Amino acid sequence: MNNDTTTQVAASIREVQLDSPLMRGEQRITCIGLRRPRAGELRGISLAQLLQLDVGALQAVLPRITVPTLTRAEVDQLDPADLVALGTEVAAFLLPKAALAAAESPTALMH
């Protein structure tokens, strides 16, 4: 992998610190990475539902894009605050770069 590819992969993973860690056997999961989903990983899922943080849509997509890979049962065990935090990051992946830049702009707060 060249440096550009490595940078792109690292930039496409967002980390979310969990308020309530998950236990996987003896392993304590305190942070979940989210990869930018590809179209195939979104199959069968309504983008509108993902943008609305629909629980069913998040239960379907999170096992496909989390690092470490969460099972559906683990997603079901997430604290609601952690589910919202993960869902917010998933929704941000779906927005065009221009929309994200506009939302982060200092002048966006004045409108």
PyMOL commands that set and color helices and strands:
alter all, ss='L'
color gray80, all
select helices_A, chain A and resi 3-11+39-42+47-51+55-65+72-76+80-94+97-104+106-110
alter helices_A, ss='H'
color red, helices_A
select strands_A, chain A and resi 13-24+27-35+66-67
alter strands_A, ss='S'
color yellow, strands_A
deselect
rebuild
show_as cartoon
